[in-house]
């Protein structure tokens, strides 16, 4: 039985515990049994429009036992984040309950002196509110979102949610937000800080894009509540749960077992991009490397393919922009797509999975620059004396290139 495998049960609310003003079938009895078995229970919701007190009252009305310490809302977790970040003043795009949670944390709601902009949800948000938020962020205020959910279900179909406002502000401010709610790590870290062994924790939700991705990112077991066996075609897709159940009574079904898959060692991304890399070997003994300005690591000149160009055109352009050298492509080294090595995390938190076309290139002109906007330093290294802090995917590219030239590779 699943319930015997775990000590801590994290539940999404809407769609798992209740829908609207009704408890879901088997939910009340299942949680009561978990409590009788001395299991710890936490309720996680991305809804930024309610306080924890409101959630507790709602659960009590539906027949559930719950205390305020067991409820974690994205609004309350956002207030906690602001306090830990040392933020004293914030501008809030959200309803009165979100503002109440943030005030209770000791944060002043002063828009003109705001150190942070917090995006939640309010039906009365206007374009002027969004404009104000954008200007504050462009002037240096932190950009924080309670969650990134793009829609929420209604009787008339999906309606825009917090993520729709986040996208509008992000577009205007040209900046990525810090997102607190599921599937991001902040809300899970807040919950799990009370428990020592996360291998004894399980997340139960109804949304692959938030509940299941979040659990898989944190390395904890995941259960999807669904009447369909909702699976994505790739085994290591972070949206795939460890098991699917129809309702919570199946936590106690002896026929259903959970087999926790090994969690991938790379960050989840929904973006797959075309990348290019160019290996320039001089006199069969040295290779051109550049020290990246964004992370201080050494690497082979590389970049991405722009709309309207071929991969060969892309690497010729990238090398010219990054190093000042004009090259021609000699041959293809290989195409690399393993997400363990081809997933790149940018300093602003964006994550991209690249399919990289790696070429051997020959210099035909130009002058090597000392540095560029992309590179702190550009120079040749002896193949036997390469720097230690190479970007993780680059040793493989170089090893394959040198093998094709019958040269020994020493990292």
C-alpha positions as CSV (number, residue, x, y, z in Angstrom):
1,X,0.0,0.0,0.0
2,X,1.2,3.5,-0.9
3,X,0.4,5.0,2.5
4,X,2.9,2.7,4.2
5,X,5.8,4.0,2.1
6,X,5.7,7.7,3.3
7,X,5.5,9.7,6.5
8,X,4.7,13.1,5.0
9,X,1.9,13.7,2.5
10,X,1.7,17.0,0.6
11,X,-1.7,17.7,-0.9
12,X,-2.7,20.1,-3.6
13,X,-6.2,21.4,-2.7
14,X,-8.5,22.2,-5.7
15,X,-9.0,19.0,-7.7
16,X,-7.5,16.7,-5.0
17,X,-9.2,17.6,-1.7
18,X,-12.2,19.5,-3.0
19,X,-13.7,21.1,-6.1
20,X,-15.6,24.4,-5.5
21,X,-17.6,24.0,-2.3
22,X,-17.6,20.2,-2.2
23,X,-15.1,17.7,-0.9
24,X,-14.1,15.1,-3.4
25,X,-15.2,11.5,-3.0
26,X,-13.1,9.5,-0.5
27,X,-11.1,12.6,0.5
28,X,-12.4,13.2,4.0
29,X,-12.2,9.5,5.0
30,X,-8.7,9.1,3.4
31,X,-7.2,12.0,5.3
32,X,-8.8,10.9,8.5
33,X,-7.2,7.5,8.1
34,X,-3.8,9.1,7.3
35,X,-4.0,11.0,10.6
36,X,-5.0,7.8,12.5
37,X,-1.8,6.3,11.0
38,X,0.2,9.2,12.5
39,X,1.1,10.6,9.1
40,X,2.1,14.3,8.7
41,X,-0.1,16.3,6.3
42,X,0.5,19.6,4.5
43,X,-1.8,21.4,2.1
44,X,-0.1,23.4,-0.8
45,X,-2.0,25.8,-3.0
46,X,-0.9,28.2,-5.7
47,X,-4.0,30.3,-5.0
48,X,-2.7,33.8,-4.0
49,X,-6.2,35.1,-3.3
50,X,-6.8,33.4,0.1
51,X,-5.2,33.5,3.5
52,X,-4.2,30.4,5.4
53,X,-7.0,31.1,7.9
54,X,-9.5,31.1,5.0
55,X,-8.3,27.7,3.8
56,X,-8.5,26.2,7.3
57,X,-12.1,27.5,7.7
58,X,-13.0,26.0,4.3
59,X,-11.5,22.6,5.1
60,X,-13.3,22.5,8.5
61,X,-16.6,23.3,6.8
62,X,-16.1,20.4,4.4
63,X,-15.3,18.0,7.2
64,X,-11.5,17.9,7.2
65,X,-9.3,18.3,10.2
66,X,-6.7,21.0,9.6
67,X,-4.5,23.6,11.4
68,X,-3.0,26.8,10.1
69,X,0.5,25.4,10.4
70,X,-0.5,22.7,7.9
71,X,-1.5,25.2,5.2
72,X,1.0,26.7,2.8
73,X,-0.4,29.2,0.2
74,X,1.7,30.9,-2.5
75,X,0.7,34.2,-0.9
76,X,2.0,33.3,2.5
77,X,5.1,31.7,1.1
78,X,5.8,34.9,-0.9
79,X,5.5,37.0,2.3
80,X,8.0,34.6,3.9
81,X,10.3,35.0,1.0
82,X,10.2,38.8,1.2
83,X,11.1,38.8,4.9
84,X,14.0,36.5,4.3
85,X,15.2,38.6,1.4
86,X,15.2,41.7,3.7
87,X,12.6,43.5,1.7
88,X,10.7,46.2,3.7
89,X,8.5,47.8,1.1
90,X,6.6,46.2,-1.8
91,X,4.1,47.1,-4.5
92,X,1.4,44.4,-4.8
93,X,-0.7,43.5,-7.8
94,X,-3.2,41.3,-5.9
95,X,-6.3,41.2,-3.8
96,X,-6.9,42.3,-0.2
97,X,-6.1,38.8,1.2
98,X,-2.7,38.7,-0.5
99,X,-2.0,42.2,0.8
100,X,-3.1,41.1,4.2
101,X,-0.7,38.2,4.3
102,X,2.2,40.5,3.2
103,X,1.3,43.2,5.8
104,X,1.2,40.6,8.5
105,X,4.8,39.7,7.6
106,X,5.8,43.3,8.4
107,X,6.1,44.5,4.8
108,X,4.9,48.0,4.0
109,X,2.8,48.5,0.9
110,X,4.3,51.7,-0.5
111,X,4.4,51.6,-4.2
112,X,6.6,54.7,-4.8
113,X,9.4,53.4,-2.6
114,X,8.9,49.7,-3.4
115,X,12.0,47.4,-3.3
116,X,9.9,44.6,-4.8
117,X,6.9,44.2,-7.1
118,X,4.7,41.2,-6.2
119,X,2.3,39.8,-8.8
120,X,-0.7,37.9,-7.5
121,X,-4.3,38.1,-8.8
122,X,-7.1,40.6,-8.6
123,X,-10.0,41.0,-11.0
124,X,-9.6,44.7,-10.8
125,X,-6.0,44.9,-12.0
126,X,-5.7,47.6,-14.7
127,X,-3.2,48.5,-17.4
128,X,-2.1,51.4,-15.2
129,X,-1.2,48.9,-12.5
130,X,0.8,46.9,-14.9
131,X,2.5,50.0,-16.2
132,X,3.4,51.0,-12.6
133,X,4.9,47.5,-11.9
134,X,7.0,47.6,-15.1
135,X,8.4,51.0,-14.3
136,X,9.3,50.0,-10.7
137,X,11.1,46.8,-12.0
138,X,13.0,48.8,-14.6
139,X,14.1,51.1,-11.9
140,X,15.6,48.2,-9.9
141,X,12.7,46.7,-7.9
142,X,12.8,42.9,-7.5
143,X,10.2,41.1,-9.7
144,X,8.4,38.4,-7.7
145,X,5.3,36.3,-8.6
146,X,3.2,34.3,-6.3
147,X,2.9,31.7,-9.0
148,X,3.0,31.3,-12.8
149,X,-0.3,29.5,-13.4
150,X,-1.6,30.7,-16.7
151,X,-5.2,29.6,-16.3
152,X,-7.7,28.3,-13.7
153,X,-10.8,26.3,-14.2
154,X,-14.3,27.9,-14.2
155,X,-17.8,26.7,-15.1
156,X,-17.4,28.7,-18.4
157,X,-14.0,27.2,-19.2
158,X,-10.4,28.2,-18.4
159,X,-9.9,31.8,-17.3
160,X,-6.7,33.8,-17.2
161,X,-4.8,33.4,-14.0
162,X,-1.7,35.0,-12.3
163,X,0.6,33.8,-15.0
164,X,-1.2,36.0,-17.6
165,X,-0.4,39.1,-15.5
166,X,3.2,37.9,-15.0
167,X,3.7,37.5,-18.7
168,X,2.4,41.1,-19.3
169,X,4.8,42.5,-16.7
170,X,7.7,40.3,-17.9
171,X,7.2,41.5,-21.5
172,X,7.2,45.2,-20.4
173,X,10.0,44.9,-17.9
174,X,12.2,42.6,-20.1
175,X,13.0,40.6,-16.9
176,X,12.4,37.1,-15.6
177,X,10.5,36.9,-12.3
178,X,11.3,34.9,-9.2
179,X,8.3,32.6,-8.9
180,X,7.4,31.3,-5.5
181,X,4.6,28.8,-6.0
182,X,4.6,25.3,-7.6
183,X,6.4,24.0,-9.6
184,X,9.2,26.3,-8.4
185,X,11.4,25.2,-5.5
186,X,10.6,28.0,-3.0
187,X,7.2,26.7,-1.8
188,X,8.5,23.1,-1.6
189,X,11.6,24.2,0.4
190,X,9.4,26.1,2.8
191,X,7.4,22.9,3.5
192,X,10.3,20.5,3.6
193,X,12.4,22.6,6.0
194,X,10.3,21.0,8.8
195,X,11.1,17.4,7.7
196,X,14.5,15.8,7.7
197,X,14.0,12.9,5.3
198,X,12.5,14.0,2.0
199,X,12.6,10.4,0.7
200,X,9.7,9.8,3.1
201,X,7.7,12.7,1.5
202,X,5.2,12.4,-1.4
203,X,3.4,15.1,-3.4
204,X,-0.2,14.4,-4.4
205,X,-1.7,16.6,-7.1
206,X,-3.9,16.8,-10.2
207,X,-1.8,19.0,-12.4
208,X,1.3,17.6,-14.1
209,X,2.7,21.1,-14.9
210,X,2.8,22.3,-11.3
211,X,2.3,19.5,-8.7
212,X,4.3,16.8,-10.5
213,X,7.0,18.9,-12.1
214,X,7.6,20.5,-8.7
215,X,7.9,17.2,-6.9
216,X,10.3,15.8,-9.5
217,X,12.4,18.9,-9.3
218,X,12.7,18.4,-5.5
219,X,13.5,14.8,-5.8
220,X,10.4,13.6,-4.0
221,X,7.8,11.0,-5.0
222,X,4.8,12.2,-7.0
223,X,1.2,10.9,-7.4
224,X,-1.2,12.3,-10.0
225,X,-4.9,12.1,-9.1
226,X,-6.7,11.5,-12.4
227,X,-9.3,9.3,-14.0
228,X,-7.0,9.0,-17.0
229,X,-3.5,7.5,-17.2
230,X,-2.0,10.8,-18.2
231,X,1.5,10.1,-19.3
232,X,3.9,12.0,-21.5
233,X,5.9,10.0,-24.1
234,X,9.4,10.6,-22.8
235,X,10.4,8.6,-19.6
236,X,12.2,11.5,-18.0
237,X,9.6,14.1,-18.8
238,X,9.3,15.9,-15.4
239,X,5.5,16.0,-15.9
240,X,5.2,12.2,-15.5
241,X,4.2,11.1,-12.0
242,X,5.5,8.0,-10.3
243,X,1.9,6.6,-10.2
244,X,-1.6,7.6,-11.2
245,X,-4.6,7.1,-8.9
246,X,-8.3,7.9,-9.4
247,X,-9.0,9.1,-5.9
248,X,-7.4,9.1,-2.5
249,X,-8.8,5.8,-1.3
250,X,-6.2,4.2,-3.6
251,X,-3.5,5.2,-1.2
252,X,-4.7,2.2,0.8
253,X,-5.2,-0.2,-2.0
254,X,-2.9,-3.2,-1.7
255,X,-2.9,-3.7,-5.5
256,X,-1.4,-0.3,-6.2
257,X,2.3,0.1,-5.7
258,X,4.5,3.2,-6.3
259,X,7.8,2.7,-8.1
260,X,9.7,5.9,-7.7
261,X,11.7,6.6,-10.9
262,X,15.3,7.9,-10.6
263,X,15.1,11.7,-10.8
264,X,17.1,13.2,-13.7
265,X,20.2,15.2,-12.7
266,X,19.3,18.1,-15.0
267,X,16.9,21.0,-14.7
268,X,13.5,20.8,-16.3
269,X,12.9,23.0,-19.3
270,X,10.1,23.2,-21.8
271,X,12.4,24.8,-24.3
272,X,14.5,22.9,-26.8
273,X,16.8,25.2,-28.9
274,X,19.1,24.7,-31.8
275,X,22.7,25.4,-30.8
276,X,26.1,25.5,-32.5
277,X,29.7,25.2,-31.4
278,X,33.0,25.7,-33.3
279,X,36.3,24.0,-32.5
280,X,39.4,25.8,-33.7
281,X,42.6,23.8,-33.4
282,X,45.8,25.6,-34.2
283,X,48.9,23.7,-35.4
284,X,47.5,20.4,-34.0
285,X,48.4,21.3,-30.5
286,X,46.2,24.1,-29.1
287,X,42.5,24.9,-29.1
288,X,40.7,28.2,-28.9
289,X,38.7,28.8,-25.7
290,X,36.8,31.8,-24.3
291,X,36.0,32.6,-20.7
292,X,32.3,33.4,-20.6
293,X,31.3,36.8,-19.1
294,X,28.0,35.4,-17.7
295,X,29.5,32.6,-15.5
296,X,33.3,32.9,-15.6
297,X,33.7,29.4,-17.1
298,X,35.9,28.5,-20.1
299,X,34.4,27.0,-23.2
300,X,34.5,26.5,-26.9
301,X,32.9,29.3,-28.9
302,X,29.2,28.5,-29.1
303,X,25.8,30.0,-29.4
304,X,22.4,29.5,-30.9
305,X,20.8,29.6,-34.3
306,X,18.9,32.8,-35.3
307,X,15.8,32.7,-37.4
308,X,16.6,32.6,-41.1
309,X,20.1,31.1,-40.9
310,X,21.6,27.6,-41.3
311,X,23.7,26.0,-38.6
312,X,26.9,26.6,-40.6
313,X,26.0,30.3,-41.0
314,X,25.2,30.4,-37.3
315,X,28.6,29.2,-36.1
316,X,30.5,31.4,-38.5
317,X,28.5,34.4,-37.2
318,X,28.9,33.4,-33.5
319,X,32.7,33.0,-33.8
320,X,33.0,36.3,-35.6
321,X,31.0,38.1,-33.0
322,X,32.6,36.4,-30.0
323,X,36.3,36.3,-31.1
324,X,36.8,38.6,-34.1
325,X,38.0,35.7,-36.2
326,X,36.6,34.8,-39.6
327,X,36.3,31.0,-40.1
328,X,35.1,28.4,-42.6
329,X,33.6,25.1,-41.6
330,X,35.8,22.1,-42.2
331,X,33.6,19.3,-41.1
332,X,30.9,18.3,-38.7
333,X,32.1,16.8,-35.4
334,X,28.7,15.7,-34.1
335,X,25.2,16.5,-33.0
336,X,24.7,16.5,-29.2
337,X,21.3,16.4,-27.4
338,X,21.7,14.5,-24.1
339,X,19.9,16.8,-21.6
340,X,22.3,15.8,-18.8
341,X,25.0,17.8,-20.5
342,X,23.0,20.0,-22.9
343,X,20.8,21.7,-20.4
344,X,22.1,25.2,-19.7
345,X,21.0,27.4,-16.8
346,X,21.4,31.2,-17.4
347,X,22.3,33.5,-14.5
348,X,18.7,34.9,-14.5
349,X,17.3,31.4,-13.9
350,X,16.2,30.6,-17.5
351,X,16.8,27.1,-18.5
352,X,17.3,25.9,-22.1
353,X,18.0,22.4,-23.5
354,X,20.2,22.8,-26.6
355,X,20.6,20.4,-29.5
356,X,24.1,21.4,-30.5
357,X,25.7,21.0,-33.9
358,X,29.4,21.0,-33.3
359,X,31.8,21.8,-36.2
360,X,35.6,21.9,-36.7
361,X,36.4,25.3,-38.1
362,X,39.4,26.8,-39.8
363,X,40.5,30.4,-39.4
364,X,40.7,32.3,-42.7
365,X,40.9,35.9,-41.5
366,X,40.2,38.5,-38.8
367,X,42.1,39.4,-35.6
368,X,41.6,37.7,-32.3
369,X,40.0,40.0,-29.7
370,X,41.2,40.2,-26.1
371,X,37.6,40.3,-24.8
372,X,34.1,40.9,-26.0
373,X,30.6,41.4,-24.5
374,X,30.3,37.6,-24.4
375,X,33.9,36.8,-23.2
376,X,36.1,38.0,-20.5
377,X,39.2,36.5,-22.1
378,X,39.9,34.6,-25.4
379,X,43.0,32.6,-26.0
380,X,44.5,29.3,-27.2
381,X,45.3,26.5,-24.7
382,X,47.6,23.6,-25.2
383,X,45.4,20.5,-25.5
384,X,47.4,18.9,-22.6
385,X,46.9,21.9,-20.3
386,X,43.3,22.8,-20.4
387,X,41.6,24.9,-17.7
388,X,39.8,22.9,-15.0
389,X,36.6,25.0,-15.1
390,X,35.4,24.0,-18.6
391,X,31.6,24.2,-19.2
392,X,30.2,20.6,-18.6
393,X,29.3,19.8,-22.1
394,X,32.5,21.1,-23.8
395,X,35.0,18.3,-22.9
396,X,32.9,15.8,-24.8
397,X,32.9,18.0,-27.9
398,X,36.6,18.5,-27.7
399,X,37.3,14.9,-27.0
400,X,35.4,13.8,-30.1
401,X,37.1,16.4,-32.3
402,X,40.6,15.4,-31.1
403,X,39.8,11.7,-31.6
404,X,38.9,12.4,-35.2
405,X,42.4,14.1,-35.6
406,X,44.1,11.1,-33.8
407,X,45.3,13.3,-31.0
408,X,45.4,12.4,-27.3
409,X,42.9,14.3,-25.1
410,X,43.9,15.1,-21.6
411,X,41.4,17.1,-19.6
